[in-house]
Amino acid sequence: MTTPQELKSIVSEGLLSFPVTDFDQNGDFNAKSYAARLEWLAPYGATALFAAGGTGEFFSLAPQEYSDVIRTAVQTCAGKVPILAGAGGPTRTAIAYAQEAERQGAKGVLLLPHYLTEASQDGIAAHVEQVCKSVNIGVIVYNRAQSRLSADSLARLADRCPNLVGFKDGIGDIEAMVRIRRKLGDRFSYLGGLPTAEVYAAAYRALGVPVYSSAVFNFVPKMAMEFYRAIAAGDSDTTNRLLDDFFLPYLEIRNRKAGYAVSIVKAGAKLVGHDAGPVRAPLTDLTGEELEMLGALIKKSGAQ
């Protein structure tokens, strides 16, 4: 088993990514296609892959499908790249998913939001603590949507939960991020997790958050790695070129509809010959016009 501290080390450097989950034309999980996707992506150099995360439509998976996704990912990537698993929802549901991820051999868990209901800091912290104490593997908490923890709450959780080793920010509140980073120091590994994280990567690196998760790694992995290496090297010429030529036009498509942060990634995978099938409701797929726009951007980015 990978210890929580070993997991912290793994996710403290390099590029992370969240593979899309493959569905067939009936909307059922396609394990064969998913395994082929992971085999394609694994050699490109991501430090870790997160199965059944937000981009992997965790929120749309039934419990048995979740087990199948994590098992397929762990078996396919054994000896190639570490697999972490998304887990979330109400506390007992999140515990069940986290324990299943551990049973299937995932190296750690990304704890996604509890969803829907508002909650106090004490309540959210209790939720996180109960999930952490239900498993032995490392946990990374995702600050996003209704699950927003303050620096003080995170400090208390760090004392109570030795296996809570990471903090992923999906909110973009710079003041809060500075407070968290200054208060917690090196106790956590810090991950940038805003949608299309490349746009924020330079700013977050300046805040002491050098690691981020790339969704576009799903279909332009070579370019995603080029961008990450440029960020790490302080090569602003390369990052500015890629922002202007790809990422900012990409955002114009992504921002057309709510939920397109996932849909556009599946569309990109389809356009490069690695079709993952349609998204599940309540998400919607890109229109024909939007596919053409995305296709032009991908073609401009060159062979992957």
Disulfide bonds with the S-S distance in Angstrom:
none
